[in-house]
């Protein structure tokens, strides 16, 4: 991720979108994780630690983050038992009940290799929780600034998973705001074409109090619908829960 884009990402770590994603994560862990508590968990690509507080409600969490800015922020939270600074795959003699990667797999060139590593580091019956950006046709300078290799559909993400995974849920997220988000991305891309700047830049997220509150309320409502069994058929992101088989 470009340094400027990462700093912008860090500043937005508590915004409505990331809070909505954390709310979705909490629901999916609660619904699909093994019944035992406390859980052993790992977050791949933990950013600035914006999800660690949610995860620690379920057990003990380790974190992987390669950015020094992110590492400093995570260390400051004190929420991670162990912080790894190496990109997956790497040698790790530990398995987990839950591994999550929220908007991370698209950053990894060999996504299938990373997903196999994740599968292999789950305990039998453990779950992998992921979100990834949706639709290759939405790929833009925003993705380039964030150093994305790709965007997915629900189908292409399922096909990237190791065959040994059992998919428990795979659908879309941020459906209610999808039309507005697509329009905003198109306008932003057009403006960059007409008034090009130096390098690429991440699209900013609305941060005013009123707008942020309204957008946050929409995402909370959508997560509540998903918790009741609704599976959106389109949206700005794909979410997926996949389980390792009960036998090692």
Secondary structure, DSSP 8 states (H G I E B T S, - for coil): --HHHHHHHHHTTTSHHHHHHHHHHHHHHHHHS-S-SSEEEEEES-TTSTTHHHHTTTEEEEEE---HHHHHHHHHHT--S-EE-S-SS------EEEEEEES-GGG-SSHHHHHHHHHHTEEEEEEEEEEEEB-GGG--HHHHHTT----B-HHHHHHHS-TT-EEEEEEEE--TTHHHHHHHHHHHHHHHHHT--SS--------SHHHHHHHHHHHHHHHHHHHTT--BSS-SEEEEEEE--S--
